[in-house]
Amino acid sequence: MKLEVLGTGCAKCKTLLENVQKAVAASGKEAEIIKVEDIPSIMKYGVMSTPALVKDGKVLFSGKLATPEEIAGML
């Protein structure tokens, strides 16, 4: 599974990255976690507000911060 955290480096984006890492560790699943910060790459997903989470090329949510528990439910 490939997870991409989209965001330009704001506090919420950094927190989302940490929450994704916690959720993956707690789930016991294997995942490649990538932080995407450049605007053109974020825009290719059609995301207009960050932070956002992408799983295997599909945007799960954008413009909000999810808890590790919420993220684990999406994995």
Number of C-alpha atoms within 10 A of each C-alpha: 11 12 23 21 25 30 26 17 15 11 11 18 24 17 16 25 26 14 20 26 18 16 21 19 14 12 14 8 11 10 16 12 17 13 17 18 15 12 13 10 12 21 12 8 14 11 19 12 14 21 26 26 28 18 18 12 12 11 17 14 16 19 16 13 19 20 14 21 14 13 20 19 9 10 15
